[in-house]
Amino acid sequence: MKIEDMKRIAWLNDLCRTAMGVAGRVVQTQGICAMAPADQSAIREKVERFDAFTPDNDPHHERDFGSLEHAGERIFWKIDYYDRTMSEGSEDPSDPAQTTRVLTIMLASEY
């Protein structure tokens, strides 16, 4: 993959994460949905502000995964790339015209 494509994917993923529901779809697992609304909101805010990318958690420089703590729980978030019909993976995640991003927020224990 070209460096320009990787940078564009990272930028689009940052946009998906910081403009939840606008630049991509957001899914919360049952474990997150079972939490109090204030906790859910706080977790989404932590995901939006996440910037602790390292070679260990971002080896492909796409900014598509993160791990954080909230109220003693380990939380994971992950961005996946689908085609516009949501029936298979996107052929080119650097092209928003053919990619639907899905941000999933989950308890680490649900992974």
N, C-alpha and C positions, 0 to 999 in steps of 0.2 A: 504494500500500500504506500502511496506517495505521502510525503510529509504534509503537503497541503491538505490532502484528504483527512489525515489524522487530526490536524488542527481544526478543520471545519467540523468534524464529528465531535471533537471536544467542545467547541463553541456551541454547537447545536444541543449537546447534552447539558451543558451549563444552562442554556436557555430553557430546556425542558424542566430542569430541576428548579430554576428560580422563577419560572412563570408557569407553575403547576396548573394543569388543566387547560392552558392556552397553547403552549408549544408542544404538547404531548398529552397523553392520557395518564391518569393516576389511578393506581390500584392499591388498596390497603388490604392486607390479609385479615383473617378472622381475629387473630390475636391482637392486632392493632385496633381493629374496629370494636373489640370488646373493652378497650380502655375508655376512660372518661374523656369526654370531648376536649377538655382542657389539655389533657396529655396528648391526644391526637394532634391538636393544633401545635403544641410545643414541639412535637417530633417533626411535623412538617416544616416548621420554622428552622429546626436544626438541619434538616436535609437541605433546605434552601440555602442556608449559610455555610454548608460544608465546604471546606477548602483544604482539608488535610490530605491531599493527594501525594502519594509517595511511589517510588518504584515498586514497592511491595504490593500496594493496593491498586495501582494503576500502571501495570507493566506495558500496556499498549497505548498509553497516553490518550485515552478516549474519555476519561472522567465519567465512566459508566457504572461505578460501584463505590459504595462507601459504607462504613461501619461507625456507629456512634453509641453512646450510652444515654439512657434516659431512665430516671427513677430506678436505678439498679438493674435495668434490662439492657441487653445488647440488642441493638436495632441494625438491620441491614437495609440498604436500598440498592436497587439495580435498575438500569435502563436497558431495555431490549428493543430491537429494531425489526419491525414487520413491514410487509408491503402494505399498500393502501387498503387492500381488502381484508387485512388482518388474517389471511389464510396461510401465509408462509413468511419466512424471513425476507427482509429487504435485500435486494441485490446490490444496492449502493447506499449505505447509511449516511454518506456525505451529501446525498441529494434529498432535501426535504420534500420535493415534489413526488417522490416515489417511496417515502418512508414515513411510517407512523411510529413514533416513539411511545413506549409504555414504561412508566416509572412505577416500580413496585416497591412498597415499603412493608417490611415484615419484621417480626421478632426473629432473632437469630435461631431460636429453637424451632422455628417453622421451616427453616431452610432444608 
